[in-house]
């Protein structure tokens, strides 16, 4: 450890928090030591997260220094306005499990978007800057990385960068003003300007900006042409897939892992299944639709409208290790890309873990954009456009026939470039360049 360089990683999401926001830096932290970097984690104490997964604590490398800063968040007010119980979790991705939103929910969204900028974790910024400023005097580091959302992490690093000489990487797992639900925040012109100004400050002050997809990089370059912006994608950890289930699901299972908001509703998939059920009696006996995670009410309505309720198995949340088992057990893995203007740059983290599971991927989204290109290049799956009913139906039919013949499998190539260790090596190389 004496010869390792030190990197301070500012992240809101850290075990025992679960969900997609945790895994990128939990896995980078696991492998960075191999490339000469010692991570120091700065995270929240007592934060409001949508998912908890105690099992993830076991994946934190031994001896990693973790600094936790208490936070005050306005979620008690937010829950009261939305009519949620105190113990219920708040989800930030605009998933409505109850159906039509009330005026209270709309008011809560308005308050959230216009009074808590850049996000509801804004009250964490000032005490965190104060604490880290003192820490860096006593325990200097070679580099600072902030990962968001929430973008309050970038604001912490922004203020630290103004006060210190340490290089700073702003790591964006999702866009800021280009996020798919930005227009749903009901922003006033003033709030919109504040978001854009803060975003510009981060993009121009950071020594390096890292994003997770090529199209997302193009969007950020358009926002800040003079900023240093590069892509390092998410990935999967082969070590997570060493214990494989002995048998696959006996049913023809189509499994989606993770949250599904209304923009991810693959309506034509449900229609294609309805059509095939009317044609093939065997499918009626074998079909299973398994959705694991938070599901928007509109999607459940859609499934019901196509007469598929009897085939649906809905599971709210599972620990990550159990999710990996479900992936590997499934006959087909469903990937639904948001049908939104920024769809080109959406590369869900689950896509890479689907690759690690080595089961056929059926994706709905733009075939010629980032996710579609990766699936096509690796042979890990097939992507159909949102309006391609005939193509979706043909793929389902082909997969089902292969399932009946016990030949449904995938032979992907080149997925090792998305291994967490390989990507950590790329990140370490970038970090080395910034301090030399």
C-alpha positions in Angstrom: 0.0 0.0 0.0 2.9 2.4 0.6 3.6 2.7 -3.1 0.1 3.1 -4.1 -1.3 6.4 -5.2 -4.5 7.6 -3.3 -7.8 8.5 -4.9 -10.7 10.0 -3.0 -14.0 8.7 -4.4 -17.1 10.8 -3.5 -20.2 8.7 -4.0 -23.6 8.8 -2.5 -24.4 5.2 -3.3 -22.3 2.7 -1.3 -23.2 -0.5 0.5 -25.4 -1.3 2.3 -27.3 0.7 -0.4 -28.2 -1.5 -3.3 -29.3 -0.9 -6.9 -27.6 0.1 -10.1 -25.8 3.2 -8.7 -23.6 1.2 -6.4 -22.0 -1.4 -8.6 -19.8 0.8 -10.9 -17.6 2.1 -8.1 -17.9 -0.9 -5.8 -16.3 -2.9 -8.6 -13.7 -0.3 -9.6 -12.7 -0.2 -6.0 -12.3 -3.9 -6.0 -9.7 -3.9 -8.8 -8.0 -0.5 -8.6 -5.4 -1.7 -6.1 -4.1 -4.1 -8.8 -3.2 -1.0 -10.9 -1.4 0.9 -8.1 -4.3 3.0 -6.7 -5.6 2.9 -3.1 -9.3 4.1 -3.0 -10.6 6.2 -0.1 -14.4 6.3 0.0 -16.4 9.3 1.0 -20.1 8.5 1.3 -23.3 9.3 3.2 -24.4 8.2 6.6 -28.1 7.7 7.0 -29.1 8.5 3.4 -32.4 7.7 1.7 -31.9 5.0 -0.9 -34.5 3.0 -2.8 -32.8 -0.3 -2.3 -30.8 -1.9 0.5 -28.6 -5.0 0.0 -26.6 -6.0 3.1 -24.9 -8.7 1.1 -23.0 -6.1 -0.8 -21.0 -5.1 2.3 -19.1 -8.4 1.8 -17.8 -7.2 -1.5 -16.0 -4.1 -0.1 -12.3 -4.9 -0.2 -10.7 -5.3 3.2 -8.9 -2.3 4.6 -10.6 0.3 2.4 -10.9 3.5 4.3 -14.5 4.7 4.4 -15.5 8.2 5.5 -19.2 8.7 6.2 -20.9 12.1 6.5 -24.4 12.5 8.0 -27.0 14.1 5.8 -30.3 15.8 6.2 -32.7 15.2 3.3 -36.2 16.5 2.7 -37.8 13.1 2.0 -40.1 13.2 5.0 -41.8 16.2 3.4 -41.7 14.6 0.0 -43.3 11.4 1.3 -46.0 13.3 3.1 -46.9 15.3 -0.1 -46.9 12.1 -2.1 -49.0 10.3 0.4 -46.3 7.7 1.1 -45.7 6.0 4.5 -42.7 7.1 6.5 -41.0 3.7 6.1 -41.6 3.6 2.3 -38.6 4.1 0.0 -38.4 7.0 -2.4 -37.5 6.1 -6.0 -35.9 8.9 -8.1 -36.7 7.5 -11.6 -40.4 8.6 -11.9 -41.9 5.2 -11.4 -45.6 5.3 -10.3 -46.7 2.0 -8.9 -50.2 3.2 -7.9 -51.6 4.5 -11.1 -52.7 8.1 -11.8 -50.6 10.7 -9.9 -52.4 13.1 -7.5 -52.0 16.8 -7.3 -50.0 16.2 -4.2 -47.5 14.1 -6.1 -47.3 16.7 -8.9 -46.6 19.4 -6.2 -43.9 17.2 -4.7 -42.2 16.9 -8.0 -42.4 20.6 -8.6 -40.9 21.4 -5.2 -38.2 18.8 -5.7 -37.2 20.1 -9.1 -37.3 23.8 -8.3 -36.2 24.2 -4.7 -33.7 21.4 -4.3 -31.0 22.1 -6.9 -29.2 20.1 -8.2 -31.1 17.5 -6.2 -32.5 16.6 -2.8 -29.0 15.8 -1.5 -27.9 19.5 -1.8 -27.8 19.9 2.0 -24.9 17.4 2.0 -22.7 19.6 0.0 -21.5 22.3 2.5 -20.8 20.0 5.5 -19.0 17.5 3.1 -16.8 20.2 1.7 -15.9 21.4 5.2 -15.1 17.8 6.3 -13.1 16.9 3.2 -11.2 20.1 3.1 -9.9 19.3 6.6 -9.3 15.7 5.7 -7.2 16.6 2.7 -4.9 18.8 4.8 -4.2 15.9 7.1 -4.4 13.0 4.6 -3.5 14.3 1.1 -4.6 12.3 -1.9 -3.4 12.3 -5.5 -6.7 12.5 -7.2 -10.4 13.2 -6.5 -13.3 11.4 -8.3 -17.0 12.3 -7.9 -19.6 10.0 -9.3 -23.2 11.0 -10.0 -26.1 11.2 -9.9 -26.9 12.6 -7.5 -25.0 15.5 -8.9 -24.5 17.0 -5.5 -21.4 14.8 -5.4 -20.0 16.8 -8.3 -20.8 20.0 -6.5 -18.8 18.8 -3.5 -15.8 18.0 -5.8 -16.3 21.3 -7.6 -15.9 23.3 -4.4 -12.9 21.2 -3.3 -11.2 21.7 -6.7 -11.5 25.4 -6.2 -9.7 25.1 -2.8 -7.2 22.4 -3.6 -4.7 21.5 -6.3 -5.7 17.8 -6.6 -6.8 16.8 -10.1 -10.5 15.9 -10.3 -12.5 13.5 -12.5 -16.3 14.0 -12.7 -17.8 10.6 -13.5 -21.3 10.7 -14.9 -23.3 7.4 -14.7 -26.3 9.3 -16.2 -26.7 12.7 -17.9 -27.6 15.8 -16.0 -29.8 18.2 -18.0 -30.1 15.6 -20.8 -31.5 12.9 -18.4 -34.7 11.4 -19.8 -37.0 12.7 -17.0 -35.5 16.2 -16.9 -38.7 17.6 -18.6 -40.8 16.0 -16.0 -39.3 18.0 -13.2 -41.7 20.9 -14.0 -38.8 23.4 -13.8 -39.3 27.1 -13.9 -37.0 29.0 -16.3 -34.9 30.1 -13.3 -34.5 26.6 -12.0 -33.5 25.4 -15.5 -30.9 28.1 -15.8 -29.5 27.1 -12.4 -29.2 23.4 -13.4 -27.5 24.3 -16.6 -25.1 26.8 -14.9 -24.1 24.2 -12.3 -23.6 21.6 -15.0 -21.4 23.9 -17.0 -19.3 24.7 -13.9 -18.7 21.0 -13.3 -17.9 20.2 -16.9 -15.4 23.1 -17.2 -13.7 22.9 -13.8 -13.2 19.1 -13.8 -9.8 18.1 -15.2 -11.5 15.1 -16.9 -15.1 14.1 -17.4 -15.9 10.4 -17.8 -19.3 9.1 -19.2 -20.6 5.6 -19.8 -21.5 5.6 -23.5 -20.2 7.1 -26.8 -23.5 8.9 -27.5 -23.5 10.4 -24.0 -20.0 11.6 -24.7 -21.2 13.3 -27.9 -24.0 15.0 -25.9 -21.6 16.3 -23.3 -19.1 17.5 -26.0 -22.0 19.6 -27.5 -22.6 21.1 -24.0 -18.9 21.8 -23.3 -16.7 21.6 -26.5 -13.6 22.6 -24.6 -13.9 20.0 -21.8 -11.9 16.8 -21.6 -14.5 14.1 -22.0 -14.0 10.4 -22.5 -16.0 7.1 -22.3 -15.5 4.3 -19.9 -18.5 2.0 -19.9 -20.0 -0.1 -17.2 -19.3 -3.8 -17.2 -19.7 -7.1 -15.5 -17.5 -9.1 -13.1 -16.7 -12.6 -14.2 -16.2 -13.5 -10.5 -19.9 -12.9 -9.9 -20.8 -15.8 -12.4 -18.6 -18.5 -11.1 -21.5 -20.3 -9.4 -23.9 -21.1 -12.2 -27.3 -22.8 -11.7 -27.3 -26.5 -12.6 -30.5 -26.2 -14.6 -32.4 -23.5 -16.5 -36.0 -22.5 -15.9 -38.4 -25.3 -17.1 -40.7 -22.6 -18.5 -40.0 -20.4 -21.5 -39.1 -17.5 -19.1 -38.6 -14.0 -20.4 -37.0 -12.1 -17.5 -36.4 -8.4 -17.0 -34.1 -7.3 -14.2 -34.4 -3.8 -12.6 -36.8 -0.9 -12.6 -39.2 -0.3 -15.5 -40.6 3.2 -15.8 -43.3 4.0 -18.3 -40.7 5.0 -21.0 -39.4 1.4 -20.9 -42.7 -0.2 -21.6 -42.2 -2.6 -24.6 -45.8 -2.5 -25.8 -45.1 -4.4 -29.0 -43.4 -7.2 -27.1 -46.7 -7.8 -25.2 -48.6 -7.6 -28.5 -46.2 -10.0 -30.1 -46.7 -12.5 -27.2 -50.4 -12.2 -27.5 -50.3 -12.9 -31.2 -48.0 -16.0 -30.7 -50.2 -17.3 -27.9 -53.1 -17.4 -30.2 -51.1 -19.3 -32.8 -49.2 -21.8 -30.6 -50.9 -23.9 -27.9 -47.5 -25.0 -26.6 -46.5 -21.4 -25.7 -49.7 -21.2 -23.5 -48.3 -24.0 -21.4 -44.7 -22.8 -21.2 -44.6 -19.0 -21.2 -43.5 -17.1 -18.0 -42.9 -13.3 -17.9 -40.8 -12.5 -14.9 -40.2 -8.9 -13.8 -37.8 -8.3 -11.0 -37.7 -4.7 -9.6 -39.9 -1.6 -9.4 -42.5 -1.6 -12.2 -44.6 1.4 -13.3 -48.3 0.9 -13.1 -48.7 1.7 -16.8 -46.6 -1.4 -17.7 -48.8 -3.7 -15.5 -51.9 -2.2 -17.2 -50.3 -2.9 -20.6 -49.6 -6.5 -19.8 -53.2 -6.9 -18.5 -54.6 -5.3 -21.7 -52.9 -8.0 -23.8 -54.3 -10.8 -21.7 -50.9 -11.8 -20.2 -51.6 -11.5 -16.5 -51.7 -15.2 -16.0 -48.2 -15.6 -17.3 -46.7 -12.8 -15.1 -44.5 -13.3 -12.1 -43.7 -9.9 -10.4 -40.9 -9.9 -7.8 -40.3 -6.5 -6.0 -36.6 -6.7 -5.1 -33.9 -9.3 -4.6 -30.3 -9.1 -3.3 -27.9 -8.7 -6.1 -26.4 -12.2 -5.7 -29.9 -13.7 -6.1 -30.5 -11.5 -9.1 -27.4 -12.9 -10.8 -28.8 -16.4 -10.2 -32.1 -15.4 -11.8 -30.3 -14.0 -14.8 -28.4 -17.2 -15.4 -31.5 -19.4 -14.9 -33.7 -17.5 -17.4 -34.3 -18.7 -20.9 -34.4 -15.1 -22.3 -33.3 -11.8 -20.8 -35.3 -8.8 -21.7 -33.6 -5.4 -22.2 -35.9 -2.4 -22.6 -34.3 0.9 -23.6 -36.2 4.1 -22.7 -38.2 5.3 -25.6 -36.9 8.9 -25.1 -34.9 11.5 -27.1 -31.7 10.4 -25.3 -32.2 6.7 -26.1 -29.0 6.6 -28.3 -26.7 6.9 -25.3 -28.5 4.6 -22.8 -26.4 1.7 -21.9 -28.0 0.0 -18.9 -25.6 -1.6 -16.4 -27.8 -4.7 -16.5 -26.9 -5.2 -20.2 -23.3 -6.1 -19.3 -24.4 -8.4 -16.5 -26.8 -10.1 -19.0 -23.7 -10.8 -21.0 -22.0 -12.3 -18.0 -25.0 -14.5 -17.5 -24.6 -15.9 -21.0 -28.3 -16.1 -21.8 -29.9 -14.8 -25.0 -30.8 -11.1 -24.8 -33.9 -9.8 -26.5 -33.7 -6.0 -26.6 -36.2 -3.3 -27.6 -34.6 0.0 -28.5 -32.7 1.8 -31.3 -30.7 -1.0 -33.1 -28.1 1.4 -34.7 -27.2 3.2 -31.5 -24.9 2.3 -28.6 -26.6 -0.7 -27.0 -27.6 -2.2 -30.3 -24.1 -1.9 -31.7 -22.6 -3.7 -28.6 -25.2 -6.5 -28.8 -24.6 -7.0 -32.5 -20.8 -6.8 -32.3 -20.6 -9.3 -29.4 -23.4 -11.6 -30.6 -24.9 -11.4 -27.1 -28.4 -10.7 -28.3 -30.7 -9.0 -30.8 -32.3 -5.5 -30.6 -35.5 -4.6 -32.4 -36.8 -1.1 -32.9 -39.7 0.1 -30.8 -42.1 -0.2 -33.8 -40.8 -3.5 -35.2 -43.6 -5.8 -34.3 -42.8 -8.3 -37.1 -39.2 -8.6 -36.1 -40.0 -8.9 -32.3 -42.5 -11.6 -33.1 -40.1 -13.5 -35.4 -37.3 -13.4 -32.8 -39.7 -14.7 -30.1 -40.9 -17.5 -32.3 -37.3 -18.5 -33.2 -36.3 -18.5 -29.5 -39.3 -20.5 -28.5 -38.5 -23.2 -31.1 -34.9 -23.3 -29.9 -36.2 -23.7 -26.3 -38.5 -26.6 -27.3 -35.5 -28.3 -28.9 -33.3 -27.5 -25.8 -31.0 -25.6 -28.0 -31.6 -22.0 -26.8 -28.2 -20.6 -26.0 -25.9 -17.7 -26.9 -22.3 -17.8 -28.3 -21.0 -14.3 -27.6 -17.5 -13.0 -28.5 -15.4 -10.2 -27.2 -17.3 -9.5 -24.0 -14.0 -9.6 -22.0 -13.5 -6.0 -22.9 -16.4 -5.2 -20.6 -15.0 -7.1 -17.6 -14.8 -4.9 -14.5 -11.0 -5.6 -14.1 -10.3 -4.6 -17.7 -12.3 -1.4 -17.3 -10.6 -0.6 -13.9 -7.3 -0.9 -15.8 -8.5 1.7 -18.3 -9.6 4.0 -15.5 -6.3 3.7 -13.7 -4.4 4.5 -16.9 -6.5 7.7 -17.3 -5.8 8.6 -13.6 -2.1 8.1 -14.1 -2.1 10.5 -17.0 -3.8 13.2 -14.9 -1.1 13.2 -12.2 1.9 13.1 -14.5 
